[in-house]
Amino acid sequence: MSALIPASSANGGMFSASTGSASDRRQQNALARQTRHEVDQIMARAEVENTAEQARAFLTASALMNTATLVAQAEAHMKVAPAGGQFYEQLIASYAISAGQRIAKL
């Protein structure tokens, strides 16, 4: 190495483990810990979002099943009490809209 070019500039400012000072190794370890911490935070957020997505899918499937059940019941009631048709429809629509809003809030 030339006396004009410092050793730290010759390798882009990076020290190898064998030539780096204790201070440099501490900085590298601190950077590695910070990187691991950030990666852990990203993974935790991804896990939470995945769980929320699964919950939304489950609730959506449940709301679909409930709506289908309500429609089938309304069809049966239409045969017995056809005058309630507008109310059956309104009740089912109200349930479906409310269920959708609750799922969207999750």
MIGU-399514 format. One line per field, with one value per residue: x, y, z of N, C-alpha, C in turn; residue in one letter. Coordinates in pm, 1 decimal. Last residue first. Example, Ala and Ser with C-alpha at 12.3 -4.5 7.8 and 13.67 -1.06 7.14 Angstrom:
n_X	[1285.0/1319.0] $
n_Y	[-225.0/-569.0] $
n_Z	[708.0/780.0] $
ca_X	[1367.0/1230.0] $
ca_Y	[-106.0/-450.0] $
ca_Z	[714.0/780.0] $
c_X	[1290.0/1320.0] $
c_Y	[3.0/-330.0] $
c_Z	[787.0/780.0] $
residuo	[S/A] $
//
This chain:
n_X	[-6206.6/-6385.5/-6493.0/-6663.2/-6858.9/-6956.6/-7067.1/-7268.7/-7431.4/-7511.6/-7651.7/-7859.5/-7993.8/-8078.7/-8253.1/-8444.1/-8543.2/-8660.6/-8854.9/-9010.0/-9117.0/-9262.0/-9487.5/-9679.8/-9646.8/-9616.3/-9549.0/-9366.7/-9189.7/-9056.5/-8880.9/-8729.2/-8615.8/-8448.7/-8271.1/-8164.8/-8033.9/-7841.5/-7693.7/-7597.1/-7433.9/-7245.3/-7133.9/-7029.4/-6831.8/-6664.2/-6589.0/-6449.8/-6233.5/-6118.8/-6044.8/-5856.3/-5660.2/-5586.3/-5480.2/-5258.2/-5115.1/-5058.7/-4890.6/-4678.8/-4585.7/-4495.2/-4286.8/-4115.8/-4044.0/-3910.9/-3694.7/-3562.5/-3484.7/-3313.2/-3112.4/-3011.8/-2914.6/-2714.6/-2544.6/-2466.8/-2326.2/-2120.1/-1992.4/-1915.6/-1739.3/-1544.2/-1445.5/-1339.9/-1134.2/-1038.5/-952.5/-812.8/-980.6/-1214.3/-1144.3/-1323.3/-1406.2/-1336.2/-1243.8/-984.3/-844.9/-927.0/-797.8/-528.2/-467.3/-221.7/39.9/189.3/49.6/83.9] $
n_Y	[-501.5/-359.0/-544.2/-684.9/-493.3/-460.7/-714.5/-715.3/-508.6/-622.9/-851.5/-738.4/-588.7/-792.6/-925.3/-724.8/-679.9/-928.5/-936.6/-718.5/-797.4/-1033.1/-1062.6/-1174.7/-1450.9/-1676.1/-1922.7/-1863.3/-1701.8/-1876.5/-1989.1/-1763.8/-1713.6/-1934.9/-1877.9/-1639.2/-1734.8/-1896.1/-1703.6/-1562.5/-1757.0/-1790.4/-1533.3/-1520.2/-1719.7/-1604.7/-1378.6/-1494.2/-1603.9/-1369.4/-1236.7/-1420.4/-1400.9/-1133.5/-1149.6/-1312.5/-1139.7/-930.7/-1066.7/-1134.7/-882.5/-787.6/-972.9/-908.4/-649.1/-705.4/-860.3/-663.4/-495.1/-670.7/-717.0/-452.3/-422.1/-619.9/-517.6/-279.2/-387.7/-516.1/-291.7/-163.4/-355.7/-348.7/-90.9/-122.3/-299.1/-270.6/-506.6/-719.5/-939.6/-860.8/-578.6/-281.3/-51.2/152.2/44.6/-32.4/208.3/348.2/225.7/277.8/575.5/653.4/728.6/508.3/221.3/-116.5] $
n_Z	[978.6/832.8/655.6/823.9/868.7/607.1/558.2/750.5/650.5/407.5/498.4/655.6/458.8/288.2/462.6/511.7/254.2/197.6/395.5/319.3/78.2/163.0/311.1/153.6/158.5/364.5/245.6/49.7/180.7/345.9/160.3/98.0/347.0/369.8/159.7/258.6/488.7/366.3/231.3/452.8/572.4/369.4/365.3/623.3/601.7/412.4/562.0/772.5/628.1/521.9/759.0/857.3/660.9/705.8/961.9/905.7/737.5/913.5/1095.0/923.5/850.3/1096.1/1136.4/925.3/1002.4/1243.8/1149.3/1002.1/1212.8/1353.1/1164.7/1151.1/1410.4/1409.4/1210.3/1334.7/1550.6/1414.3/1305.7/1541.4/1642.8/1445.4/1488.5/1744.4/1698.3/1351.2/1097.1/998.6/1012.7/893.4/684.0/635.8/384.5/216.2/-18.6/18.2/32.8/250.5/464.3/414.3/222.5/4.2/42.5/85.7/-73.3/0.0] $
ca_X	[-6106.0/-6319.8/-6403.1/-6544.7/-6781.2/-6893.3/-6958.6/-7160.4/-7367.2/-7438.1/-7536.6/-7760.8/-7936.7/-7985.8/-8136.6/-8367.9/-8476.4/-8553.3/-8751.8/-8939.2/-9033.3/-9149.2/-9366.4/-9689.7/-9586.8/-9659.0/-9645.0/-9475.6/-9267.4/-9156.6/-8980.0/-8804.7/-8708.3/-8558.4/-8351.1/-8238.8/-8142.9/-7940.4/-7761.6/-7685.0/-7548.8/-7328.4/-7197.6/-7137.0/-6940.6/-6727.6/-6660.5/-6573.2/-6321.2/-6168.9/-6141.9/-5978.7/-5728.0/-5642.1/-5598.9/-5362.1/-5160.4/-5143.4/-5015.6/-4754.9/-4637.8/-4606.6/-4399.1/-4176.4/-4113.1/-4030.3/-3792.4/-3617.4/-3574.5/-3431.8/-3195.4/-3068.9/-3018.9/-2828.3/-2607.4/-2540.1/-2444.2/-2215.0/-2047.1/-2006.4/-1860.2/-1622.1/-1507.1/-1446.7/-1247.1/-1022.6/-1038.3/-742.3/-845.5/-1218.4/-1166.1/-1211.2/-1441.7/-1377.8/-1378.1/-1084.9/-805.8/-973.8/-943.6/-577.4/-492.9/-357.8/-55.2/170.4/123.3/0.0] $
ca_Y	[-589.6/-292.2/-440.4/-752.1/-546.6/-347.8/-662.5/-814.1/-497.0/-497.0/-865.5/-830.1/-522.9/-690.0/-995.5/-784.5/-571.8/-876.8/-1041.3/-716.4/-676.2/-1036.4/-1018.2/-1030.8/-1373.3/-1537.1/-1917.4/-1956.5/-1642.8/-1787.2/-2073.6/-1832.4/-1616.0/-1917.2/-2001.2/-1638.3/-1638.3/-1955.4/-1808.8/-1495.4/-1701.9/-1904.0/-1589.1/-1427.5/-1735.4/-1733.4/-1362.8/-1421.4/-1690.1/-1474.1/-1175.5/-1392.8/-1529.2/-1174.0/-1067.5/-1359.9/-1270.0/-906.1/-1005.9/-1239.7/-972.4/-718.6/-967.3/-1041.8/-671.4/-621.0/-919.6/-780.7/-445.5/-613.1/-829.1/-516.2/-332.3/-628.5/-648.8/-273.6/-303.6/-595.4/-394.4/-96.3/-319.7/-472.8/-125.3/-24.9/-342.9/-244.9/-404.0/-592.0/-954.7/-893.7/-721.2/-350.1/-170.7/188.9/103.4/-137.9/109.6/390.7/223.4/140.3/506.8/597.8/832.2/594.8/346.9/0.0] $
ca_Z	[1038.9/945.7/602.6/768.3/980.9/676.6/474.7/757.5/784.0/409.3/408.5/713.6/575.9/238.1/407.7/621.8/326.0/112.9/388.7/447.3/81.0/69.3/381.4/177.9/50.1/386.4/355.3/17.1/70.9/404.3/227.5/-7.5/290.5/464.7/155.8/131.7/501.2/457.0/155.1/356.9/645.5/411.9/245.3/584.5/698.0/383.2/435.4/800.0/705.7/431.2/666.6/934.3/681.9/575.8/938.7/998.1/687.6/796.0/1141.9/991.4/747.4/1029.2/1231.1/930.4/874.9/1243.1/1242.3/932.7/1107.9/1419.0/1212.0/1031.8/1360.8/1503.9/1190.6/1208.5/1575.2/1493.5/1216.9/1448.4/1719.5/1463.8/1360.4/1721.7/1781.8/1494.2/1155.0/1004.5/1065.7/1035.1/703.1/697.2/460.5/350.8/-16.8/5.7/-67.8/119.5/463.1/400.5/349.7/5.0/3.9/201.3/-78.5/0.0] $
c_X	[-5968.1/-6206.3/-6327.2/-6444.9/-6653.2/-6808.7/-6884.6/-7040.9/-7249.9/-7363.8/-7449.8/-7634.6/-7829.5/-7917.6/-8032.1/-8240.1/-8390.9/-8473.4/-8631.8/-8827.4/-8952.3/-9057.7/-9244.2/-9565.6/-9591.1/-9594.8/-9702.8/-9586.7/-9386.2/-9244.1/-9092.1/-8913.2/-8792.1/-8662.4/-8470.6/-8327.3/-8228.0/-8060.8/-7870.0/-7762.5/-7647.8/-7453.2/-7291.8/-7208.2/-7058.8/-6847.0/-6732.9/-6655.6/-6455.3/-6266.3/-6201.6/-6085.7/-5858.1/-5716.4/-5666.0/-5491.3/-5272.5/-5197.4/-5110.2/-4889.2/-4722.4/-4668.7/-4519.5/-4296.2/-4183.7/-4111.2/-3921.9/-3722.2/-3639.1/-3531.9/-3323.8/-3159.5/-3088.3/-2944.7/-2728.0/-2612.4/-2529.5/-2342.4/-2149.2/-2071.2/-1962.0/-1749.7/-1593.1/-1520.0/-1365.6/-1145.3/-1013.8/-824.0/-773.9/-1078.5/-1161.4/-1243.0/-1315.8/-1414.8/-1426.8/-1225.3/-910.0/-945.7/-998.8/-729.1/-553.4/-379.1/-200.0/68.8/95.3/88.6] $
c_Y	[-556.4/-374.7/-368.1/-648.7/-613.2/-395.2/-547.6/-766.1/-594.3/-480.5/-739.4/-834.1/-610.5/-619.2/-894.9/-852.6/-626.6/-768.3/-989.8/-820.4/-667.8/-915.8/-1009.7/-976.2/-1221.3/-1447.1/-1776.9/-1948.0/-1732.7/-1723.1/-1988.3/-1921.4/-1679.8/-1819.6/-1991.7/-1762.6/-1632.6/-1863.0/-1875.5/-1598.0/-1634.7/-1854.3/-1703.6/-1477.1/-1645.1/-1757.3/-1491.4/-1399.6/-1620.9/-1566.2/-1280.9/-1331.5/-1509.9/-1307.1/-1106.5/-1281.7/-1325.5/-1036.7/-984.2/-1187.2/-1083.2/-807.5/-898.3/-1043.9/-805.4/-640.6/-838.5/-848.3/-559.9/-564.1/-778.4/-632.0/-393.2/-542.2/-665.4/-405.6/-293.6/-516.7/-480.1/-196.9/-251.1/-445.0/-250.5/-55.3/-250.2/-296.8/-388.5/-483.6/-821.6/-900.3/-748.2/-498.3/-234.4/69.7/139.0/-81.9/2.3/286.1/266.0/137.2/368.5/524.5/785.0/704.0/427.7/123.0] $
c_Z	[992.8/1005.7/714.6/718.2/931.9/793.9/541.6/676.2/797.8/542.2/408.9/628.0/640.4/354.9/357.7/571.4/441.0/186.3/310.5/449.7/210.3/75.3/291.4/249.0/72.5/281.7/371.8/121.6/33.8/296.8/286.7/51.8/179.8/410.2/250.6/122.6/374.2/473.2/239.7/274.8/550.0/484.7/281.2/459.2/662.0/475.5/398.4/674.0/731.5/504.5/572.8/844.4/758.7/587.4/807.2/978.2/775.2/738.7/1023.7/1040.6/809.7/922.6/1167.6/1025.1/877.0/1115.1/1245.1/1020.8/1031.2/1314.8/1275.8/1071.9/1239.5/1456.3/1283.3/1181.9/1449.3/1521.6/1289.7/1353.7/1629.3/1542.3/1372.7/1591.4/1761.9/1568.5/1303.0/1070.5/1077.8/1093.9/852.1/701.1/515.8/436.6/121.9/18.9/-85.3/13.8/328.1/393.2/323.9/136.4/10.7/172.1/46.7/0.0] $
residuo	[L/K/A/I/R/Q/G/A/S/I/A/Y/S/A/I/L/Q/E/Y/F/Q/G/G/A/P/A/V/K/M/H/A/E/A/Q/A/V/L/T/A/T/N/M/L/A/S/A/T/L/F/A/R/A/Q/E/A/T/N/E/V/E/A/R/A/M/I/Q/D/V/E/H/R/T/Q/R/A/L/A/N/Q/Q/R/R/D/S/A/S/G/T/S/A/S/F/M/G/G/N/A/S/S/A/P/I/L/A/S/M] $
//
